[in-house]
C-alpha cells in the first residue's frame, strides 16, 4: 500500500512516452486526428480528485481492500505507463523499491530490538 501510494504521489516520470494516433478518434470530448502526437500526463491522472479522495495527501490506506494494479491495468494509477509501451524497467524498478523498503524495515526492527 505504501509503495502504490508513493508511486501515485511521486510518479517515476510525470509524462509518459509520446504516442501517435493511428486513426482519427474521440477521447472523451476531444477529437484526435490521425498521426497526432499524444503525450499522457500521468502526474495529473494520478492527482484526479474524481478518481481519488484527497489525492494530495499521503494516505496508503486508500489501497486497503482494493485490487489496484500498478503495472498499467488500472488507469488511475499508471506510474510506469500502460500497454505495449509501458516502461521496460518496471520490473527492475519495483524490485529495487521493494528491496529498499525491506531494508528500511529491517533497520527499524534492529533499532527497536536494541532498545
N, C-alpha and C positions, 0 to 999 in steps of 0.2 A: 504494500500500500504506500509506503514511504517513497519507494523508487518511482512508482507511477505518478505520485503527486509531485515529486521533484521534476520529473520529465515534463509534466504539464505546466508547471510554473516557470521552469527554465529549460525550454527545448534545446536540443543539440544545435539546431540551426533555425533561425526564425523563418526563413524562406526555404521551401523545398526546391528540388531541381526543376528547372523550367520544362514544361511540356508543350507540345504543339498539337493543335486540334487537327484531326484527320478529315473532319467533315463539319459542315455547319451544324450547330446545336444550340439548345437553350439550356442554361443553368440557372434555375430559379426564374427570375425576370430578365436575365441578361442573355443577349444573343451573342454567341461566339462564332465568328466567321471561320471558314476553313483556312488552315495554315496559320492561325493566330498563335502567338507565343503566350502561354498561360503560366503565371507564377503563383503558386499557392502560398499564402501567408499562414503558416502553421501556428505561429505565435497567437494571431488573432483568433483562429479557430479554437485553440485551447483556452482562450480567455472569454469565450462567448457566454454571456450570462443566461442565454436561453438553454444552454446545454449543461451549465454548471452553476450550482449555488455558491455564491461568494467566490468567484474564480480567482481573485487576487489573494485570498487567504490560504495559508499553508494548513490544510486540513486533510490528512491522509485517510481519516475515517470515511470520507466520501466514497471510497472504493470498497468498503466493507460490505460483503454480501452481493457485490456487483461483479459480474464476469466481464470486465472490460479488458480487451487485448491491446497491448502496447505495440504489437507488430503490424498494425495498419488495418485490422479488420473492423475496428470501431473508429469511425471518423472523428468523433470529438477529441480523441487522444491519438495524434499521429506525429510523435516527435521524430520518427525516422522515415516518414513518408508512407506510401502505400502502393500496393500492386507491384508490377514488374520493375518499376523504377524506384523502389524503396532503397534506402541506404544499404549498400553492400556490407558495411561494417556493423550492422545491427547486432548480430550475434556476439561479435567481439566486444562491442560497447557494453552490451548487457552483462556479459561475463565479467568484465572489469568492474562495473558498478556493483554487481552482487558481491564480488570478491572484496572490494573496498568496504562495503557495508559489513561483511562478515568480520573483517579485520577490526573495524571500529567496535563491533560488538564484543569481540574477543578482548580488546584493550579495556573496555568498560568492565567486563567480567573480572579481569585480572586486578584492576584498580579496586573494585568492590571487595574482592577476596583479600586484598592486602590490608584493608581497613579493619 
